Amino acid sequence: MNSNKIEKVAFETAPGPTVTPKSAIIAGGGIGGLAAGIALEQAGWQVSVFEQAAEFKAIGAGLTIWPNAVKALYTLGLREDLEKMGVSEFAGGFFTEKGELLAKISYAGILERYGAPILAVHRADLLDALLNKLGKDRLRLGAKLLDFSQDEKGVTANFSNGETAQADVLIGADGIHSKVRKKLFGHKPLNYSGYTAWRGVAPTPKKPFEAGETWGKGRRFGLVPLNGEAVYWFATDNRPEGEPHDPAHRQEELLTLFDGWRFPVKELIATTPAANILRNDIFDLPPLDKWTVGRVTLLGDAAHAMTPNLGQGACQAIEDAVVLAGCLDQSAEVPLALEHYEELRRGRTTRITRQARQVGAVGQWRNPALVWLRKQLARLLLPRLQDRQLAPILNYEADRVAKTGVILNGPR
Ligand SMILES: Cc1cc2nc3c(=O)[nH]c(=O)nc-3n(C[C@H](O)[C@H](O)[C@H](O)COP(=O)(O)OP(=O)(O)OC[C@H]3O[C@@H](n4cnc5c(N)ncnc54)[C@H](O)[C@@H]3O)c2cc1C
C-alpha cells in the first residue's frame, strides 16, 4: 500500500525558461472525465484521472451522440474512431403501440446543416476510444476520491487506494451522486422524474423494422440500430421512486409490460441477454447556482445531470470538456478560468435539462385524453417542433466557444 505517498501530478520545476505544465486531477473516469482529460492534455496540461471502479469495465447500452457532441469529439481527435464505431443518418418515426405512424423522423441533411452527423454508438466503444486517446497510464483505477482541500497554490486530494495527489485544479466529473459537488455545495436532493428506464442491446431482427420511438400510456419504447448486427433499445414506465424489484425477473416483467406492442419491441426484449438489461430510476439535478469554488469545479452529470429524453447528458459532458480546457488554456489564473467556464456553460445546460424534463413528462402521459391530444399534436406538429427544439442544441460549436469565449445559446 502506498498509503502516505504524495503524488505530485505536476512536473518538477525545470531550470531555465521552460514553462512548467499545469496539472489537473479529474475525479471520475466516465465519458465526461475522460473527455476532459484528453482536452486538457491537448492544451498541454498534466492530467490524472481517478476512477473509483476497480476495473475499466465499460457497462451500458447504446448512446446517441448528436452533432454538437460529435463536433466536440472531432476537436478531441476522435473523428476516425467515430467513423468506425457509429451508425449515422438513421431514419424512423414516432409510433403508437399498435404501430400507427404519427410522425416520421429523418436525420438526412443533418450533416450539411450542423457540420457533423448524428451517431448511435455502444457506450463501451466510446469509452474505449476515449481511454485509448487519453492513454491508459493517465487513469488510476480503484481510486475513489475521499476528500480534498485547496489553498491559493493548489488542490490536494485523497483517494481510497491511499494516494494523495496535488495539482493546480480539481475537476469533479464524478457523476450524478458527485462527492465533489456535495463537498462544495452540500447535499442537493435530486428530482425524481416519475419513471424508470430499462436499456439493452439486442441482435438485429431478421425481418425489416423501423427505428424510432413508440408511445403508449405512461410507457415508451425506443430503438436505434447500432450497426448491421445490433440494436440499442430503451423502455420507460411510470413507477414510484426506489420501487423494490428483482433483477432476475426484469426481462419477464418487460415482456408483460410491452405485450402487444409493434414489431420488433418484444423480439428485442426477448433476444437481449437477460443479465445485460439495465434498470435505472430516472432523476435530474435541479440547476445549481454555482459549479465552482476556487480551483475546483464540476463537469458532466456532477454539474447538470439531466433526464435522457433529448439524448444530451453525455453530449453536454463532452461539450463541457472542450470549453473547460479552452478556458484553462487561455487564462493564467485557474479560479478565473473556472468561473469563465461556468459562465459559458451553466445557462445552456440548465435550459437543456429543463427541456429534457418537459419532453419526458409529455412522453409519459397516461391519461387517455392527454394521450389522444399527444397523438394529434405529434401528427400535426412534431417534425416542426423537433426541428425548432433541436436547432439551438445541435448548432453549438464547443471548440468555437472555447476559443472565443462567447456564450452561444445561453439563457434566454
Ligand atoms: C437511460 C439513459 C439513457 C441515456 N442516453 C443517453 C444518450 O443517448 N446520449 C447522451 O448523450 N446521454 C445519454 N444518457 C446520459 C449519459 O449516460 C450521462 O449524462 C453521462 O454518462 C454522464 O457522464 P459523466 O462522465 O458526467 O458521469 P458518469 O458516466 O456517471 O461517470 C462518472 C464516473 O465517476 C466515477 N465516480 C463516482 N464517484 C467517484 C469518486 N468519489 N471517486 C472517483 N470516481 C468516482 C463513477 O464510477 C463513474 O465512472 C443516458 C442516461 C440514461 C440513464
The ligand as an SDF file (V2000), in Angstrom:
LIG
                    3D

 53 58  0  0  0  0  0  0  0  0999 V2000
  -31.3680    5.5100  -19.6960 C   0  0  0  0  0  0  0  0  0  0  0  0
  -30.3080    6.5090  -20.0840 C   0  0  0  0  0  0  0  0  0  0  0  0
  -30.0600    6.7740  -21.4280 C   0  0  0  0  0  0  0  0  0  0  0  0
  -29.1310    7.7520  -21.8070 C   0  0  0  0  0  0  0  0  0  0  0  0
  -28.9250    8.0080  -23.1270 N   0  0  0  0  0  0  0  0  0  0  0  0
  -28.0680    8.9950  -23.4930 C   0  0  0  0  0  0  0  0  0  0  0  0
  -27.8360    9.2840  -24.8810 C   0  0  0  0  0  0  0  0  0  0  0  0
  -28.3980    8.6440  -25.7790 O   0  0  0  0  0  0  0  0  0  0  0  0
  -26.9780   10.2920  -25.1970 N   0  0  0  0  0  0  0  0  0  0  0  0
  -26.3370   11.0290  -24.2370 C   0  0  0  0  0  0  0  0  0  0  0  0
  -25.5740   11.9550  -24.5800 O   0  0  0  0  0  0  0  0  0  0  0  0
  -26.5190   10.7540  -22.9270 N   0  0  0  0  0  0  0  0  0  0  0  0
  -27.3620    9.7660  -22.5270 C   0  0  0  0  0  0  0  0  0  0  0  0
  -27.5360    9.4800  -21.2110 N   0  0  0  0  0  0  0  0  0  0  0  0
  -26.8390   10.3010  -20.1900 C   0  0  0  0  0  0  0  0  0  0  0  0
  -25.4030    9.8480  -20.0010 C   0  0  0  0  0  0  0  0  0  0  0  0
  -25.3600    8.4980  -19.6770 O   0  0  0  0  0  0  0  0  0  0  0  0
  -24.7500   10.6670  -18.8810 C   0  0  0  0  0  0  0  0  0  0  0  0
  -25.0910   12.0210  -18.9920 O   0  0  0  0  0  0  0  0  0  0  0  0
  -23.2320   10.5290  -18.9600 C   0  0  0  0  0  0  0  0  0  0  0  0
  -22.8430    9.2030  -18.7410 O   0  0  0  0  0  0  0  0  0  0  0  0
  -22.5730   11.4420  -17.9280 C   0  0  0  0  0  0  0  0  0  0  0  0
  -21.1790   11.2400  -17.9470 O   0  0  0  0  0  0  0  0  0  0  0  0
  -20.2740   11.6600  -16.7030 P   0  0  0  0  0  0  0  0  0  0  0  0
  -18.8980   11.2820  -17.0820 O   0  0  0  0  0  0  0  0  0  0  0  0
  -20.5900   13.0530  -16.3200 O   0  0  0  0  0  0  0  0  0  0  0  0
  -20.8100   10.7740  -15.5000 O   0  0  0  0  0  0  0  0  0  0  0  0
  -20.7700    9.1930  -15.3190 P   0  0  0  0  0  0  0  0  0  0  0  0
  -20.9460    8.4990  -16.6040 O   0  0  0  0  0  0  0  0  0  0  0  0
  -21.7420    8.8770  -14.2300 O   0  0  0  0  0  0  0  0  0  0  0  0
  -19.2960    8.9060  -14.8010 O   0  0  0  0  0  0  0  0  0  0  0  0
  -18.8880    9.2640  -13.5040 C   0  0  0  0  0  0  0  0  0  0  0  0
  -17.7310    8.3740  -13.1210 C   0  0  0  0  0  0  0  0  0  0  0  0
  -17.2280    8.8020  -11.8610 O   0  0  0  0  0  0  0  0  0  0  0  0
  -16.9500    7.6730  -11.0560 C   0  0  0  0  0  0  0  0  0  0  0  0
  -17.0220    8.1190   -9.6580 N   0  0  0  0  0  0  0  0  0  0  0  0
  -18.1190    8.4350   -8.9170 C   0  0  0  0  0  0  0  0  0  0  0  0
  -17.7510    8.8500   -7.6990 N   0  0  0  0  0  0  0  0  0  0  0  0
  -16.3880    8.8170   -7.6550 C   0  0  0  0  0  0  0  0  0  0  0  0
  -15.4320    9.1420   -6.6680 C   0  0  0  0  0  0  0  0  0  0  0  0
  -15.7890    9.5970   -5.4470 N   0  0  0  0  0  0  0  0  0  0  0  0
  -14.1220    8.9930   -6.9670 N   0  0  0  0  0  0  0  0  0  0  0  0
  -13.7210    8.5350   -8.1900 C   0  0  0  0  0  0  0  0  0  0  0  0
  -14.6030    8.2000   -9.1700 N   0  0  0  0  0  0  0  0  0  0  0  0
  -15.9170    8.3560   -8.9070 C   0  0  0  0  0  0  0  0  0  0  0  0
  -18.0220    6.6780  -11.4400 C   0  0  0  0  0  0  0  0  0  0  0  0
  -17.6410    5.3520  -11.1170 O   0  0  0  0  0  0  0  0  0  0  0  0
  -18.1260    6.9100  -12.9450 C   0  0  0  0  0  0  0  0  0  0  0  0
  -17.2150    6.1170  -13.6690 O   0  0  0  0  0  0  0  0  0  0  0  0
  -28.4350    8.4690  -20.8030 C   0  0  0  0  0  0  0  0  0  0  0  0
  -28.6540    8.1830  -19.4520 C   0  0  0  0  0  0  0  0  0  0  0  0
  -29.5850    7.2090  -19.0880 C   0  0  0  0  0  0  0  0  0  0  0  0
  -29.7950    6.9270  -17.6170 C   0  0  0  0  0  0  0  0  0  0  0  0
  1  2  1  0
  2  3  1  0
  2 52  2  0
  3  4  2  0
  4  5  1  0
  4 50  1  0
  5  6  2  0
  6  7  1  0
  6 13  1  0
  7  8  2  0
  7  9  1  0
  9 10  1  0
 10 11  2  0
 10 12  1  0
 12 13  2  0
 13 14  1  0
 14 15  1  0
 14 50  1  0
 15 16  1  0
 16 17  1  0
 16 18  1  0
 18 19  1  0
 18 20  1  0
 20 21  1  0
 20 22  1  0
 22 23  1  0
 23 24  1  0
 24 25  2  0
 24 26  1  0
 24 27  1  0
 27 28  1  0
 28 29  2  0
 28 30  1  0
 28 31  1  0
 31 32  1  0
 32 33  1  0
 33 34  1  0
 33 48  1  0
 34 35  1  0
 35 36  1  0
 35 46  1  0
 36 37  1  0
 36 45  1  0
 37 38  2  0
 38 39  1  0
 39 40  1  0
 39 45  2  0
 40 41  1  0
 40 42  2  0
 42 43  1  0
 43 44  2  0
 44 45  1  0
 46 47  1  0
 46 48  1  0
 48 49  1  0
 50 51  2  0
 51 52  1  0
 52 53  1  0
M  END
$$$$
